[in-house]
Amino acid sequence: MPAQQSTPSSALVLVTGQIWEMPNSSLRIGLIGKTLVHYKHYKGTCPRASLSLASKTVLSEYLVKNKAVLAAPQPATRTTTRTSSRTVTA
């Protein structure tokens, strides 16, 4: 009976909004589905990146292989909503 090997990639937990930093690049997790993950891989200081799609296991293995470090969470940006200043009279 073959022994099961535990892979370090199975220890990674991917959550929407995470930013993983690697040497000369970073990766931002977008939507997470049942088996697939939408992400953007930013290289260098370029603020633009195309949306990519990969399975959870492949992306986790990529992050481990490239020694990615989870960045500190950024404070949520405050969104303002406009309220109507008009009063309705009947």
N, C-alpha and C positions, 0 to 999 in steps of 0.2 A: 504494500500500500504506500503510494507516494506521500511524502510529507508536504503539507501546505506551507508555502512561503508567504510571510506577511510583507507587503510592499510598503515603503514609506509614503507612497502617494495616497494610500487609502486613509492616512491620518489627516490629510488636508480636508478642511471643510470650506467649501466655496459658498459665499454669501453675496447677494446682490449689493453692488456698490463698493466691494473691496478693491483696494489698489495694491498690487504686488509690484515691488521694485526689484529690478535686476540691474546688473552693470550696463549702463548706456541705454536702458529702456525701462518701460513700466507697462503694466497690464491692468486694465480696469474691467472688472466683472460686471456684465449687464444683466440680462435675464437668465434665469436658471430654470430649465425644464426637468422633465423626468430623467432624461439621459444626456441632454445636450446643454451647452453653455454658450451664450452670446457674450463676446468680449471684444475689447479694443486694445490693440497692442501698439503703444506709442514708442517710437524709436528716437532716441536723442531728445532734443528740446522741441521737436515738431509737435504742435498742438493738434494736428489732424491725424486721424487714423481711420481706416475702414473697419466696418463691423465684420467680425469673424465668428465662425461657428465651429465648435469642437465637442467631442464627447467629454464627459466629466473625467474619465480615467486618463484620456490622452492629455488633457489640459493639466491635470494634477501631476502627471509624470513629467511634463514639460517644465512646470514650475520647480519641481524637485531637482531635475537635471540641471537647470540653469541657476540654482541656488537663489530662488526668489525669496524676498523678505516681505512680509505683510507690513504695509505702511501704517502709521498711526492714523486712526480715523479722523477725518476732518470735521469740524463743526458744521452742522446743517445750516444751509443758507436760509435766511429768513425771507419768505415770500410775503409780499404785501398784497392785500386785496382792496380794491376800491369799494367804498361804500357810497351809496347814493346820498347826496346831500339834499335832494329834493324832498319836499313834504307833500303828501297827497291830501287834498282837502275834498271832502264830499259835499 
